[in-house]
Amino acid sequence: MENEKLKLLAQNLANPQGEKGIEVAEMMNATNIGMTQESVKALLIEDNESILEIGHGNAGHLKAILSRAQNVRYTGVDISETMYKEAKRLNEQYKDQAGFILYDGEKLPFEDETFDKIFTVNTVYFWKEPVRFLNEIYRVLKDNGIFVLTLGQKEFMKTLPFTEFDFTLYSNEEMEEVISKSYFKRMKISEKEEEIPSKTGNEKIKRIYTVLTIKK
């Protein structure tokens, strides 16, 4: 795949736009579903809890989140207007339990201690100021809440041709160091491995990723 196409793919992975963005989002939902499922499992969702997802994409996984417990309330935030509209369209039937908000990627538009559980999958590569944004997450998470941060490991991510375009990659040690500079101090690291279709072709690749379960 030539450089311009790789660059366009990278841009749409970071911030899906228009028809191409919708197409990439469908692919992301399919290739990231394993990471999303492991993240949601790590949240240990209970009845009556409020969940925040940062970078919801098309939210094709919403039903699975809402079905994990009774009376779960979901909020998704995304920087992509295309994804905001697409997630609302695809999840119209869940509008009484779920809401989507377009935001600037830096300031979470919520009061302090709003959510019981927060998670994000494959977004950390695009955070402009990681420590500052982690502190935003800390701010809107309730005491005793759980934050799950899931990312592809640096050595694996470096093998993907599109990550040379505006991705910041982290090893487990580098991610731990970033988190330790934030208000968060307690974390558990779980390494996972799965086989997924490549985003640039039809071949299968082995992805190694990390699920960080972080508490106040």
C-alpha positions in Angstrom: 0.0 0.0 0.0 1.6 3.3 -1.1 2.3 6.1 1.4 -0.6 8.3 0.6 -3.1 5.5 1.2 -1.4 4.5 4.4 -1.5 8.1 5.6 -5.2 8.4 4.8 -5.8 5.1 6.7 -3.9 6.5 9.7 -5.9 9.7 9.6 -9.2 7.8 9.6 -8.1 5.5 12.4 -7.3 8.6 14.5 -10.4 10.6 13.4 -12.8 8.9 10.9 -14.3 11.3 8.4 -17.0 10.9 5.7 -17.6 7.7 3.7 -14.1 6.5 4.1 -14.3 7.1 7.8 -17.5 5.0 8.0 -15.8 2.2 6.1 -12.7 2.3 8.3 -14.9 2.4 11.4 -16.7 -0.8 10.3 -13.3 -2.4 9.9 -12.1 -1.1 13.3 -15.2 -2.5 15.0 -14.5 -5.9 13.5 -10.8 -6.0 14.2 -11.0 -4.4 17.6 -13.9 -6.4 19.0 -11.7 -8.8 20.9 -9.9 -5.9 22.6 -13.2 -4.2 23.4 -14.7 -7.4 24.9 -11.7 -7.9 27.1 -11.8 -4.2 28.2 -15.5 -4.5 29.0 -14.9 -7.7 30.9 -12.2 -6.0 33.0 -14.7 -3.2 34.0 -16.7 -5.7 36.1 -19.9 -3.8 35.2 -22.7 -4.0 37.9 -26.3 -3.0 38.0 -27.2 0.7 37.9 -23.7 1.8 36.9 -22.7 4.6 34.5 -20.1 3.8 31.9 -18.1 6.2 29.8 -16.3 5.1 26.6 -13.7 7.4 25.2 -13.5 7.0 21.4 -16.6 5.0 20.8 -16.3 4.7 17.0 -19.5 3.4 15.5 -20.4 1.8 18.9 -21.3 -1.5 17.2 -20.5 -3.2 20.5 -23.0 -1.2 22.6 -25.6 -3.9 23.0 -22.9 -6.2 24.6 -22.1 -3.5 27.1 -25.7 -2.8 28.1 -26.5 -6.5 28.5 -23.8 -7.1 31.1 -26.0 -5.9 34.0 -29.3 -4.3 34.8 -30.1 -0.6 34.3 -26.6 0.3 32.9 -26.2 3.8 31.5 -23.7 4.3 28.8 -22.1 7.6 27.5 -19.7 7.7 24.6 -17.4 10.6 23.6 -15.6 10.9 20.3 -13.7 13.6 18.4 -15.2 12.5 15.0 -18.5 14.1 13.9 -18.8 11.2 11.4 -18.6 8.6 14.3 -20.9 10.7 16.5 -23.6 10.6 13.8 -23.0 7.0 12.8 -23.1 5.7 16.4 -26.4 7.5 17.0 -27.8 6.1 13.8 -26.8 2.5 14.5 -27.9 2.6 18.2 -31.2 4.5 17.9 -33.0 1.6 19.7 -30.8 2.2 22.8 -31.3 5.9 23.1 -33.0 5.6 26.5 -29.9 4.0 28.0 -27.1 5.5 25.9 -25.9 8.9 24.7 -23.1 10.1 22.5 -21.2 13.4 22.8 -18.9 15.1 20.3 -15.9 16.6 22.2 -12.5 18.2 21.6 -10.3 15.3 22.7 -8.8 17.2 25.6 -11.5 18.3 28.1 -14.1 15.7 29.1 -17.5 17.6 29.3 -18.7 16.2 32.6 -18.8 17.1 36.3 -16.3 15.6 38.7 -16.9 11.9 39.7 -19.7 11.3 37.2 -18.9 7.7 36.1 -18.5 4.4 37.9 -16.4 2.9 35.1 -14.5 4.3 32.1 -12.7 2.6 29.3 -10.9 3.3 26.0 -9.5 1.1 23.3 -6.8 2.1 20.9 -7.0 5.8 21.4 -4.0 6.6 23.6 -1.7 6.8 20.5 -3.4 10.1 19.6 -3.6 11.8 23.0 -1.8 15.2 22.7 -1.0 15.5 26.4 -1.3 12.0 28.0 -0.7 12.9 31.6 -3.1 15.8 31.5 -5.8 13.7 29.8 -5.3 10.9 32.3 -6.0 13.5 35.0 -9.2 14.5 33.2 -10.3 10.8 33.3 -9.4 10.7 37.0 -11.5 13.8 37.6 -14.7 12.4 36.1 -14.3 8.9 37.6 -16.0 8.2 40.9 -14.0 7.1 44.0 -13.4 3.3 43.8 -14.2 3.5 40.1 -12.3 1.5 37.5 -10.6 2.8 34.4 -9.5 0.3 31.7 -7.0 1.5 29.1 -6.3 -1.0 26.3 -3.6 -0.6 23.7 -1.5 -2.5 21.2 2.0 -3.2 22.5 4.8 -1.0 20.9 6.8 -3.8 19.3 3.7 -5.2 17.6 2.4 -1.7 16.6 5.8 -0.9 15.0 5.2 -3.7 12.5 2.1 -2.0 11.1 2.9 0.3 8.2 0.4 3.0 9.0 1.6 3.7 12.6 4.5 5.8 11.3 1.9 8.6 10.7 1.1 10.5 13.9 0.9 7.5 16.2 2.7 7.7 19.6 3.5 4.1 20.6 4.1 2.8 24.1 5.7 -0.3 25.6 4.1 -1.5 28.9 6.9 0.1 30.8 6.5 3.5 29.0 2.7 3.4 29.6 3.2 2.6 33.3 5.6 5.5 33.6 3.1 7.9 31.9 0.3 6.7 34.2 2.5 7.0 37.3 2.9 10.8 36.5 -0.9 11.2 36.7 -3.1 11.1 39.7 -3.7 7.4 39.2 -1.3 5.2 41.1 -2.8 1.6 41.2 -2.8 -0.5 38.1 -2.9 -4.1 37.0 -1.4 -5.2 33.7 -2.7 -8.0 31.6 -1.1 -9.1 28.3 -3.3 -10.6 25.6 -2.7 -12.2 22.2 -5.1 -12.7 19.3 -5.2 -13.3 15.6 -6.9 -10.6 13.5 -7.3 -9.7 9.8 -4.8 -7.1 8.7 -6.1 -3.5 8.1 -4.0 -3.3 4.9 -4.8 -6.6 3.3 -6.4 -10.0 3.6 -3.7 -11.8 5.6 -4.0 -12.6 9.3 -1.7 -11.1 11.9 -1.0 -11.9 15.5 -1.7 -8.9 17.7 -0.2 -8.5 21.2 -2.0 -6.0 23.3 -2.2 -4.9 26.9 -5.3 -4.3 29.1 -4.5 -1.9 32.0 -7.0 -1.9 34.9 -6.4 1.4 36.7 -7.9 2.6 40.0 -7.8 5.8 42.0 
